[in-house]
Amino acid sequence: MQESFSYRAIGSWWEPKGNQNEIDIVGVFLDDKSAVAVEVKRQKKNFNPQLFEEKVKILKTKELNMHTVESLCWDLSDM
């Protein structure tokens, strides 16, 4: 991701105040209108799309309410 120079910011996200919601990778594109949220799993079969969408919904509400957010799941082969 970083090598593409397509992102204004890349990092992980933890919901503040001790909540359990975290997203492994969040990238905000240079246009500052869109972003990507990525869950990284050793095996994609362990990915729970419904749970991840709930986390992304919270992220959008708290941090990225003006952005279009694409949700992805990567495994180790994507890294």
C-alpha positions as CSV (number, residue, x, y, z in Angstrom):
1,M,0.0,0.0,0.0
2,Q,2.6,2.5,1.0
3,E,4.7,1.9,-2.1
4,S,1.8,2.9,-4.3
5,F,1.9,6.5,-3.1
6,S,-1.9,6.5,-3.4
7,Y,-2.6,7.1,0.3
8,R,-2.6,10.3,2.5
9,A,-2.4,8.2,5.6
10,I,-2.0,4.5,6.5
11,G,-2.3,2.9,9.9
12,S,-4.3,0.8,12.3
13,W,-7.4,1.9,14.2
14,W,-8.5,1.1,17.7
15,E,-11.8,2.5,19.1
16,P,-11.0,4.7,22.1
17,K,-11.9,4.2,25.7
18,G,-11.1,0.5,26.0
19,N,-13.5,-0.9,23.4
20,Q,-12.6,-4.1,21.6
21,N,-13.1,-2.7,18.1
22,E,-9.9,-2.6,16.0
23,I,-9.1,-2.6,12.3
24,D,-5.7,-3.9,11.2
25,I,-5.1,-1.5,8.3
26,V,-6.9,1.7,7.4
27,G,-5.7,3.7,4.4
28,V,-7.1,7.1,3.4
29,F,-6.6,7.9,-0.3
30,L,-5.1,11.1,-1.5
31,D,-8.4,12.5,-2.6
32,D,-9.5,12.5,1.1
33,K,-12.9,11.2,0.0
34,S,-12.3,7.5,0.1
35,A,-10.6,5.0,2.3
36,V,-9.9,1.3,2.6
37,A,-10.4,-0.8,5.8
38,V,-8.5,-4.1,5.8
39,E,-8.8,-7.1,8.2
40,V,-5.7,-9.4,8.0
41,K,-6.2,-13.1,8.9
42,R,-3.7,-16.0,8.6
43,Q,-6.5,-17.8,6.7
44,K,-9.4,-16.1,5.0
45,K,-11.8,-18.8,6.3
46,N,-11.4,-17.2,9.7
47,F,-12.9,-13.9,8.5
48,N,-16.3,-12.9,9.8
49,P,-17.7,-10.3,7.3
50,Q,-20.6,-9.3,9.4
51,L,-18.5,-8.6,12.5
52,F,-16.0,-6.6,10.3
53,E,-18.8,-4.6,8.7
54,E,-19.9,-3.6,12.3
55,K,-16.4,-2.4,13.0
56,V,-16.2,-0.4,9.8
57,K,-19.6,1.2,10.5
58,I,-18.2,2.4,13.9
59,L,-15.0,3.7,12.2
60,K,-17.1,5.6,9.6
61,T,-19.2,7.1,12.4
62,K,-16.3,8.2,14.5
63,E,-13.5,9.0,12.1
64,L,-14.4,8.7,8.4
65,N,-18.0,10.0,8.2
66,M,-17.3,11.9,5.0
67,H,-15.5,9.0,3.3
68,T,-16.5,6.1,1.1
69,V,-14.9,3.1,2.8
70,E,-14.1,-0.2,1.0
71,S,-13.8,-3.2,3.2
72,L,-11.3,-5.9,2.4
73,C,-9.9,-9.1,4.0
74,W,-6.3,-10.1,3.3
75,D,-4.4,-13.1,4.3
76,L,-0.7,-13.5,4.6
77,S,-0.3,-14.0,0.8
78,D,-1.6,-10.5,0.3
79,M,1.0,-8.9,2.5
